[in-house]
Amino acid sequence: MNIPAQNSSSQKPCGKFRRTGASFLACLTFLVFLLPCTFLTGCRRTLSSPITEQAFSLDTIISISAYETLAGDYSGQKTKAAVKEVISDCEAYEDIFSMQKEGSALWNLNAGLTDKVPWQLADCLQTALDYSSMSGGAFAVSIGAVSRLWDFTSDNPAVPDEADIQAALAFVDDSKISVSPKDASDPEADRTVTMPAGYVLDLGAVAKGYIADRLHEDLLEKGIRRAVINLGGNVLVFGGKSGGTESGGEITGAEDYTIGIRKPFASSDTYLATVRAADLSIVSSGNYERQFTDADGNFYYHILDPATGYPCQSGLSQVTILTASSADADALSTVCFCLGQEAGLALVESLPDTEAVFVTTDGEITKSSGASALVTLTQ
């Protein structure tokens, strides 16, 4: 089964959870066939055709596919119910992370109605701020004041007024944002965010990855050890499709999943490369999903430069990050896109257990030093 992993991780112009990948296999209706299975410890069954639940949430079509039943669940109904319960949690996450949904935790923070936020929002924001610092300013979570001026989903998208962009840039400076430390005695307590009045935070470049990591934890807590999480193309796989050895609650040596990385500007089922892995997050950022060309032939897309308020001019068309944490992969794909190939590749090479594939606007493909062990180019 090829699972497309194309996700335009970005500083969102529309502020919600729009990502690339809504047209991928996550959009297909999966039929469940309980085919002959391999019996494992605890009377689980690995499934040739997964038990899949889908929903429209986070402003895209999302899916979770379990490749193994819960212990003793011969019909698969308990497994199906568990997957459905986890995927329904995305509604609650939208109430936390949506930039546009009035009354969400992020909306209330941006509106200046409160400085107290749920622990999930605080954790996600701190991750974004860490990557902002790592990028040297090439990426900024405070881009929201600018990104909300752009509307790449409009039937008639237009470049914002130059004066409005310049005015909004006065509210872009991540060094002025801080998150109170986590309380070790109560790690799920609300925390405080400090930022100047008028600042607008946009977590579009990391929120879906953070949510994927939380869904992964939820599935494991329910006893689901093999699954694919696809949040509109932001893909996290774990446990392997079948086989392997379980030790200490972890499965090793299992059969890999195959994930497709979409080719920039091609149809949704045309792959640049495939990734084979049993436990991995795969996230891409690119300039080919939410974009438009004006009457003068100027090309604009949704990944914005915090220094100019206009699309990043890094010479890249796509960056795909492969690493364990989906939040890390999400943030890094945008950071590396903004940095450009040379600086982005250097950053990836400095990080443990992290690989990347870069595609320039000319179609040149460059892989990090360890990526070939995971990635096979299809062209």
ZIQUIWO-V345860 format. One record per backbone hydrogen bond with DSSP energy under -0.5 kcal/mol. CO is the residue of the C=O (numbers start at 1). NH is the residue of the N-H. E is the energy in kcal/mol with one decimal. If there is no record, write none. Layout:
[[CO;NH;E] [CO;NH;E]]
//
This chain:
[[1;3;-0.5] [1;258;-0.8] [2;4;-0.6] [3;260;-0.9] [7;9;-2.2] [10;12;-1.0] [15;99;-1.7] [19;22;-0.6] [21;24;-1.9] [24;27;-2.7] [25;28;-1.5] [28;30;-0.6] [31;33;-0.6] [33;35;-1.7] [33;49;-0.6] [37;39;-0.6] [38;46;-1.4] [40;43;-1.4] [40;44;-0.6] [43;72;-1.4] [44;40;-1.6] [45;69;-2.2] [48;50;-0.5] [50;52;-0.7] [51;66;-3.1] [53;64;-2.1] [55;57;-0.8] [55;62;-3.0] [57;60;-1.7] [60;57;-2.3] [60;62;-0.5] [61;232;-0.8] [62;55;-1.9] [63;230;-2.9] [64;53;-2.2] [64;66;-0.5] [65;228;-2.1] [66;51;-2.3] [67;47;-2.2] [70;73;-2.0] [72;74;-1.6] [76;80;-2.4] [77;81;-2.2] [78;82;-2.1] [79;83;-2.5] [80;84;-2.4] [81;85;-2.2] [82;86;-1.9] [83;87;-2.6] [84;88;-1.7] [85;89;-0.6] [86;89;-1.2] [87;90;-1.4] [88;91;-1.4] [88;92;-0.5] [89;92;-0.5] [89;93;-1.8] [90;94;-2.1] [91;95;-1.4] [93;96;-0.9] [93;97;-2.9] [94;98;-1.8] [95;105;-2.0] [96;106;-1.7] [98;107;-0.6] [100;102;-0.7] [101;104;-2.2] [104;108;-2.7] [105;109;-1.9] [106;110;-2.8] [107;111;-2.1] [108;113;-2.3] [108;114;-0.8] [109;112;-1.4] [115;193;-2.7] [117;191;-2.5] [118;122;-2.2] [119;123;-2.7] [120;124;-2.4] [121;125;-2.7] [122;126;-2.4] [123;127;-2.0] [124;128;-2.3] [125;129;-2.6] [126;130;-2.3] [127;131;-2.0] [128;132;-2.1] [129;133;-2.3] [130;134;-2.0] [131;135;-1.8] [132;136;-0.5] [132;137;-1.5] [133;136;-1.1] [135;138;-0.8] [140;143;-0.9] [141;144;-0.7] [141;202;-2.9] [142;145;-1.0] [143;146;-1.7] [143;147;-3.0] [144;148;-1.8] [146;149;-2.1] [146;150;-0.6] [147;150;-0.9] [151;154;-0.9] [154;157;-0.7] [161;165;-2.1] [162;166;-2.5] [163;167;-2.1] [164;168;-2.3] [165;169;-2.0] [166;170;-0.6] [167;170;-0.9] [168;171;-2.2] [169;172;-1.6] [171;173;-0.6] [173;176;-1.7] [174;177;-1.8] [178;194;-2.7] [182;184;-0.8] [183;186;-1.2] [186;189;-1.9] [191;117;-2.9] [192;180;-2.8] [193;195;-0.5] [194;178;-2.2] [196;199;-1.6] [200;144;-1.0] [200;145;-0.7] [201;203;-0.5] [203;206;-1.9] [203;207;-2.9] [204;10;-0.6] [206;210;-2.4] [207;211;-2.8] [208;212;-2.5] [209;213;-1.9] [209;327;-0.6] [210;214;-1.8] [211;215;-2.6] [212;216;-2.2] [213;217;-1.9] [214;218;-2.3] [215;219;-2.6] [216;220;-2.1] [217;221;-2.3] [218;222;-1.4] [219;224;-2.6] [220;223;-1.5] [223;225;-0.7] [226;67;-2.4] [226;68;-0.5] [227;238;-2.1] [228;65;-2.5] [228;230;-0.5] [229;236;-2.4] [230;63;-2.3] [230;232;-1.2] [231;234;-1.0] [233;235;-1.0] [234;231;-2.4] [235;282;-2.9] [236;229;-3.2] [237;280;-2.0] [238;227;-1.9] [242;255;-3.1] [245;252;-2.7] [247;250;-1.6] [250;247;-2.8] [250;252;-0.5] [252;245;-3.1] [255;241;-2.4] [257;277;-1.7] [258;3;-1.8] [259;275;-3.0] [260;5;-4.9] [260;262;-0.6] [261;272;-3.2] [261;273;-1.3] [263;266;-1.9] [267;270;-2.1] [269;271;-0.6] [270;263;-2.7] [272;378;-2.4] [272;379;-0.6] [273;261;-3.1] [274;376;-2.7] [275;259;-3.0] [275;277;-0.5] [277;257;-2.8] [278;240;-1.3] [280;237;-2.9] [281;323;-1.7] [282;235;-1.7] [283;321;-3.1] [284;9;-1.8] [285;319;-2.5] [289;291;-1.0] [290;302;-1.4] [292;300;-2.9] [294;297;-2.2] [298;294;-2.4] [300;292;-2.3] [302;304;-0.9] [303;312;-2.7] [304;306;-0.6] [305;308;-0.8] [305;309;-3.2] [310;305;-3.2] [312;314;-0.6] [314;341;-0.6] [315;361;-2.0] [317;287;-1.8] [318;359;-2.6] [319;285;-2.6] [320;357;-2.1] [321;283;-2.0] [322;355;-2.5] [323;281;-2.5] [325;329;-2.2] [326;330;-2.7] [327;331;-2.5] [328;332;-2.8] [329;333;-2.0] [330;334;-1.2] [331;335;-2.6] [332;336;-3.1] [333;337;-1.4] [334;338;-2.4] [335;339;-2.2] [336;340;-1.8] [340;344;-2.6] [341;345;-2.9] [342;346;-1.9] [343;347;-2.0] [344;348;-2.4] [345;349;-2.6] [346;350;-1.0] [347;350;-0.7] [347;351;-0.5] [348;351;-1.5] [351;354;-0.8] [355;322;-2.6] [356;368;-2.4] [357;320;-2.5] [358;366;-2.5] [359;317;-3.3] [359;318;-1.8] [360;363;-1.9] [364;360;-2.4] [366;358;-3.4] [368;371;-1.4] [370;373;-1.0] [371;374;-2.0] [371;375;-2.8] [374;276;-2.0] [376;274;-2.4]]
//
